Amino acid sequence: MAAVGADSDLAEAVRPSHSISEASRRPGYPPNGGVDRMIVGYIRTRDPDTSHFTRTR
């Protein structure tokens, strides 16, 4: 069993998502700031394609 936040889980969550929030919901993580920070950390260190993310701010 993979650890929570395993790179493969996060890659699969980020690839089809349009936001950090959506990426955190896809694998079923609870909606909270810690999960968002984990995903942002993954994006910063692994640099997956996020050009498809939509900007809402």
C-alpha positions in Angstrom: 0.0 0.0 0.0 1.4 3.4 -1.0 1.8 6.1 1.5 -0.6 9.0 1.6 0.7 11.6 -0.9 2.8 9.1 -2.9 4.1 10.6 -6.1 2.0 8.3 -8.3 -1.2 9.2 -6.5 -0.4 12.9 -6.7 0.6 12.7 -10.4 -2.7 10.9 -11.2 -4.6 13.6 -9.2 -2.9 16.6 -10.8 -2.9 15.4 -14.4 -6.7 15.7 -15.1 -7.5 18.4 -12.5 -8.0 22.1 -13.2 -7.0 23.4 -9.7 -5.2 22.5 -6.5 -8.5 22.0 -4.8 -9.7 19.6 -7.5 -6.5 17.7 -7.3 -6.9 17.2 -3.6 -10.5 15.9 -4.0 -9.7 13.3 -6.7 -7.9 10.8 -4.6 -10.4 11.3 -1.7 -8.2 13.4 0.6 -10.1 15.4 3.2 -10.5 19.1 2.2 -8.0 21.0 4.3 -5.0 23.3 4.0 -2.5 20.5 4.8 -3.5 18.5 1.8 -3.4 21.6 -0.4 0.1 22.4 0.9 1.2 18.8 0.2 0.0 19.1 -3.4 1.6 22.5 -3.9 4.8 21.0 -2.6 4.6 18.1 -5.0 4.0 20.6 -7.9 7.0 22.7 -6.9 9.4 19.8 -6.5 8.3 17.5 -9.3 7.1 20.2 -11.8 4.2 18.3 -13.5 2.4 20.1 -16.3 -0.2 22.5 -14.7 -0.8 24.6 -17.8 -4.3 23.3 -17.9 -5.1 24.7 -14.4 -7.6 27.5 -14.5 -6.9 30.7 -12.6 -9.8 31.9 -10.4 -8.1 34.8 -8.6 
